[in-house]
Amino acid sequence: MTTESDDVVITIAGPDGDEEISLPEPLFDVLSDGGETTAEVVGDILVLSCAQRIHALVHHGEDEIGDDLSPVEDRMMSLFEERFGVSFAEATGHSH
């Protein structure tokens, strides 16, 4: 992997192995809410992204997978609210 001198390398450890990704360091200054660590910023982005993706699949997808994924969406929305202290609907202004 090629990195620039001001990139931050993030290591994600998962059940199937590890993955390293590079992100520009100045990105964290822009996305941080003050005293957040780089790991906290990445965690916030991950939770937000997963909530957005599962919501889109369940409620806006063209395939009929919504019912099968409804319990997954319910759990993801609970995790979102635990992390951010507000519901996904409140945070995004989008609800069903």
C-alpha positions as CSV (number, residue, x, y, z in Angstrom):
1,M,0.0,0.0,0.0
2,T,1.3,3.4,-0.9
3,T,0.8,6.2,1.6
4,E,1.5,9.9,1.6
5,S,3.5,11.4,4.4
6,D,0.4,12.9,6.0
7,D,-1.8,9.8,5.8
8,V,-3.0,7.9,8.8
9,V,-3.0,4.1,8.5
10,I,-6.0,2.6,10.2
11,T,-5.9,-1.2,11.0
12,I,-9.2,-2.9,11.2
13,A,-9.1,-6.3,12.9
14,G,-12.0,-8.6,12.0
15,P,-13.0,-12.2,12.3
16,D,-11.6,-13.0,8.8
17,G,-8.3,-11.1,9.3
18,D,-7.0,-7.6,9.3
19,E,-7.2,-4.8,6.8
20,E,-5.2,-1.6,6.6
21,I,-6.5,1.5,5.0
22,S,-4.9,4.9,4.6
23,L,-6.8,8.2,5.1
24,P,-5.5,11.7,4.9
25,E,-4.6,13.0,8.3
26,P,-6.3,16.4,7.8
27,L,-9.6,14.6,7.3
28,F,-9.7,13.9,11.0
29,D,-9.3,17.6,11.9
30,V,-12.4,18.3,9.8
31,L,-14.5,15.4,11.0
32,S,-13.6,15.5,14.7
33,D,-15.9,17.1,17.3
34,G,-13.0,18.6,19.2
35,G,-11.2,16.2,21.5
36,E,-12.1,13.0,19.6
37,T,-9.4,10.5,18.9
38,T,-8.7,9.3,15.4
39,A,-10.2,5.9,16.4
40,E,-13.4,7.6,17.7
41,V,-13.8,9.5,14.4
42,V,-13.4,6.3,12.4
43,G,-15.8,4.5,14.7
44,D,-18.4,7.2,14.3
45,I,-18.1,7.1,10.5
46,L,-18.3,3.3,10.5
47,V,-21.5,3.3,12.6
48,L,-23.1,6.1,10.5
49,S,-22.2,4.4,7.3
50,C,-23.5,1.0,8.3
51,A,-26.8,2.6,9.6
52,Q,-27.2,4.4,6.3
53,R,-26.5,1.3,4.2
54,I,-28.8,-1.0,6.1
55,H,-31.6,1.6,6.1
56,A,-31.3,2.1,2.3
57,L,-31.4,-1.7,1.7
58,V,-34.4,-2.3,3.9
59,H,-36.5,0.8,2.9
60,H,-35.2,2.0,-0.5
61,G,-33.8,-1.1,-2.2
62,E,-35.3,-2.5,-5.3
63,D,-34.8,-6.1,-4.2
64,E,-37.2,-7.8,-1.7
65,I,-34.6,-8.3,1.0
66,G,-36.1,-5.7,3.4
67,D,-38.0,-8.3,5.5
68,D,-35.0,-10.5,5.9
69,L,-32.8,-7.6,7.0
70,S,-35.3,-5.9,9.2
71,P,-33.9,-7.5,12.4
72,V,-30.4,-6.4,11.3
73,E,-31.6,-2.9,10.7
74,D,-33.3,-2.8,14.1
75,R,-30.1,-3.9,15.8
76,M,-28.0,-1.4,13.8
77,M,-30.3,1.4,14.7
78,S,-30.0,0.5,18.4
79,L,-26.2,0.6,18.1
80,F,-26.5,4.0,16.4
81,E,-28.6,5.4,19.2
82,E,-26.2,4.0,21.8
83,R,-23.3,5.6,20.1
84,F,-24.7,9.0,19.3
85,G,-27.5,9.5,21.9
86,V,-30.1,10.2,19.3
87,S,-32.1,8.0,16.9
88,F,-31.1,7.7,13.2
89,A,-34.3,9.4,12.3
90,E,-33.5,12.4,14.6
91,A,-29.9,12.6,13.4
92,T,-30.8,12.5,9.7
93,G,-34.2,14.0,9.7
94,H,-35.4,11.0,7.8
95,S,-37.8,8.4,9.1
96,H,-40.4,5.9,8.0
